[in-house]
Amino acid sequence: MLSTRSIILFFCSLALLSHSCNTSSNFSELKEGDLLFVVGKSQSEQTKAIKGSTSKKGDIPYSHVGIVRFVEKDVYVIEATPSGGVIQTLLYEFMQKAEKVEGKPLIAVGRLKPEYQYLVPRAVERAANQLGRPYDYAFDEENDDYYCSELVRFSYLDSLENPIFPPIAMTFKNRETGETEAYWKRHFAGLQLEIPEGKPGTNPADLSKSPAIDIVHRYY
């Protein structure tokens, strides 16, 4: 006999299909706490800049990441977005953020390795506790705001309350040309801040390569 969660995910899968998420796979494979890495639609200037400064030629240019959460009959993704801050989005709506190839969304599922799975419930709870927080336009780990991968980094803590995803030195330079992206120059000038080149941080593309997770599925 099917469990309640299996039934919920079955109907969620049907909903996804009805919203033109044309994949050959079943969303019942998702587990709470999974990380969804997204190649965002390129119309946004910020999305283009993120791709340019975090991905090299040949890399999959993930520009966004969110955390899967089950709430009663629905499957959500907790995410930090420039337009809404930290929000909770229905899964099928989250899928619409992705670029598509032959109708399939460019999204990969990252799952904590077995030795870290015990951290998932508390990590999801931490992320949910940040709902309503502003977006971190300054990309500053010392404030109380969050950008997408920063929310992930500070939600997944070990038993000593340390992030399991270590920081990297941020760069806002195009990884092909070595030049600072024009968007970032305007962005930080508008905030009257210096570009935090080399400061500790994170990004979806590098996070997707973390040794603490496995990419267990791709929807493309």
matplotlib code that plots the C-alpha trace (Angstrom):
import matplotlib.pyplot as plt

x = [0.0, 1.3, 2.4, 0.8, 4.0, 4.1, 0.6, 1.3, 4.4, 2.5, -0.1, 2.7, 4.3, 1.0, 0.8, 4.3, 3.5, 0.3, 2.5, 4.7, 7.6, 8.2, 10.6, 11.0, 11.5, 9.3, 9.5, 8.7, 12.5, 12.9, 13.6, 13.2, 16.4, 17.5, 19.1, 17.8, 20.5, 19.0, 20.3, 18.2, 16.5, 19.0, 16.7, 17.8, 21.0, 21.9, 21.4, 23.7, 26.3, 26.2, 26.7, 29.6, 31.4, 30.9, 31.1, 33.9, 33.5, 32.2, 30.7, 27.0, 26.2, 24.0, 22.8, 20.3, 19.7, 16.8, 16.0, 13.2, 10.6, 7.5, 4.5, 1.4, 0.1, 2.5, 6.2, 7.9, 11.3, 12.8, 14.8, 16.3, 15.4, 16.1, 12.4, 11.1, 13.9, 13.7, 10.5, 8.8, 7.8, 5.6, 7.8, 6.1, 6.4, 10.1, 10.6, 9.5, 12.6, 14.8, 16.0, 14.8, 16.3, 13.8, 11.1, 13.2, 14.2, 17.9, 17.8, 19.9, 19.1, 21.9, 21.5, 23.6, 25.7, 24.6, 26.9, 25.3, 21.7, 21.1, 21.5, 18.6, 15.7, 17.4, 18.8, 15.3, 14.0, 16.7, 16.0, 12.2, 13.0, 14.5, 11.3, 10.7, 14.4, 15.6, 17.8, 21.5, 22.3, 25.7, 26.8, 28.0, 28.2, 28.3, 24.8, 21.5, 20.3, 20.7, 21.3, 20.4, 23.5, 24.3, 21.0, 22.0, 25.5, 24.1, 21.3, 23.4, 25.4, 27.2, 26.8, 29.2, 27.1, 29.7, 28.6, 29.4, 29.9, 33.1, 33.3, 35.1, 36.8, 34.1, 34.9, 32.8, 35.1, 34.0, 35.8, 36.5, 37.8, 39.1, 37.3, 34.8, 31.3, 29.8, 26.6, 28.5, 30.3, 26.9, 25.3, 27.8, 28.2, 24.5, 24.9, 27.8, 29.9, 33.2, 33.0, 33.7, 36.2, 38.0, 35.7, 34.3, 31.0, 29.5, 27.7, 25.4, 27.9, 30.7, 28.2, 27.0, 30.5, 30.7, 32.1, 29.3, 26.6, 25.9, 24.1, 21.5, 19.3, 19.1, 15.8, 17.5]
y = [0.0, 3.5, 5.8, 9.2, 10.9, 8.6, 9.6, 13.3, 13.1, 11.2, 13.9, 16.5, 14.8, 15.1, 18.7, 19.3, 17.6, 19.7, 22.8, 21.9, 20.5, 18.0, 15.4, 11.7, 11.3, 11.1, 13.8, 11.1, 10.6, 13.9, 13.8, 16.6, 18.6, 17.9, 20.9, 21.9, 23.5, 25.6, 27.1, 30.2, 31.8, 34.2, 37.3, 38.6, 40.7, 39.4, 35.8, 36.4, 38.0, 35.2, 32.7, 34.6, 35.0, 31.5, 29.2, 28.4, 27.1, 23.5, 24.0, 23.7, 27.4, 26.9, 30.3, 29.5, 26.9, 26.0, 23.5, 21.0, 21.0, 18.9, 20.7, 18.6, 17.9, 20.1, 20.1, 23.4, 24.9, 27.4, 29.9, 33.4, 35.6, 39.3, 39.9, 38.3, 37.7, 34.3, 32.7, 29.3, 28.4, 25.5, 23.0, 23.4, 27.1, 26.8, 24.7, 27.5, 29.5, 27.2, 27.3, 24.4, 22.2, 20.3, 21.1, 19.8, 22.1, 22.5, 21.4, 18.9, 17.3, 17.4, 15.2, 15.1, 12.0, 9.4, 10.5, 14.0, 12.9, 13.3, 17.1, 17.5, 18.0, 20.7, 22.3, 22.6, 24.0, 26.6, 27.6, 27.8, 30.1, 32.6, 33.0, 36.7, 37.7, 40.2, 39.3, 39.9, 42.3, 43.1, 39.4, 39.8, 36.9, 39.2, 40.6, 38.9, 38.8, 35.9, 35.2, 31.7, 29.7, 31.6, 30.4, 26.9, 27.3, 28.6, 26.2, 23.0, 23.0, 20.1, 19.0, 21.8, 24.4, 24.8, 25.0, 21.7, 23.8, 25.8, 29.3, 30.1, 33.3, 35.1, 36.6, 38.9, 38.7, 36.9, 33.5, 33.6, 37.2, 37.9, 41.2, 42.3, 42.0, 45.4, 44.4, 44.0, 47.3, 49.1, 46.9, 47.6, 51.3, 51.6, 50.2, 52.5, 49.5, 48.1, 44.9, 42.1, 40.5, 37.6, 37.9, 34.6, 33.4, 30.8, 30.3, 27.6, 26.4, 25.7, 24.4, 21.8, 20.3, 20.0, 16.6, 16.6, 16.0, 13.7, 14.8, 12.1, 13.2, 15.6, 16.6, 17.2]
z = [0.0, -1.0, 1.8, 2.1, 0.9, -2.1, -3.0, -2.5, -4.7, -7.4, -7.7, -7.5, -10.5, -12.4, -11.6, -12.9, -16.2, -16.6, -16.2, -19.2, -17.1, -19.8, -18.3, -18.7, -14.9, -11.8, -9.1, -6.5, -6.4, -4.5, -0.8, 1.8, 2.0, -1.6, -3.3, -6.7, -8.9, -11.7, -14.9, -14.7, -17.7, -19.2, -19.6, -16.2, -16.3, -12.9, -14.0, -16.9, -14.7, -12.2, -14.9, -16.4, -13.1, -11.6, -14.6, -17.1, -20.6, -20.4, -17.0, -16.4, -15.5, -12.5, -11.3, -8.6, -5.9, -3.5, -0.8, -1.1, 1.7, 2.2, 3.8, 4.3, 0.7, -1.1, -2.2, -1.9, -2.5, 0.0, -1.9, -1.7, -4.6, -5.5, -6.0, -2.8, -0.4, 1.3, 0.1, -0.2, -3.7, -5.0, -6.8, -10.2, -10.0, -9.1, -12.1, -14.4, -13.4, -15.4, -18.9, -21.0, -23.6, -25.7, -23.1, -20.2, -17.4, -16.7, -13.1, -11.2, -7.8, -5.2, -2.2, 1.0, 1.2, 3.7, 6.4, 6.4, 6.1, 9.8, 9.4, 6.9, 9.3, 11.2, 8.0, 6.5, 9.7, 9.8, 6.2, 7.0, 9.9, 7.5, 5.5, 5.0, 5.4, 2.7, -0.2, 0.4, -2.4, -0.8, -0.9, 2.7, 5.0, 8.0, 7.6, 8.3, 4.7, 2.2, -1.4, -2.7, -2.0, 1.1, 2.5, 1.8, 3.3, 6.6, 6.8, 6.6, 9.8, 11.4, 15.1, 16.1, 14.3, 11.5, 7.8, 6.0, 2.8, 3.4, 1.9, -1.3, -2.4, -4.3, -7.7, -9.8, -12.8, -16.0, -15.9, -19.6, -20.0, -16.5, -16.5, -13.8, -15.2, -16.0, -14.2, -10.9, -11.3, -11.6, -8.9, -6.2, -7.2, -6.7, -3.2, -2.6, -1.8, -3.1, -5.0, -2.5, -4.7, -2.8, 0.2, 1.6, 0.0, -2.2, -5.5, -7.0, -9.6, -7.1, -4.5, -6.9, -7.0, -3.2, -1.9, 0.7, -1.9, -4.8, -8.0, -8.0, -10.8, -13.8, -15.4, -18.8]

ax = plt.figure().add_subplot(projection="3d")
ax.plot(x, y, z, "-o")
ax.set_aspect("equal")
plt.show()
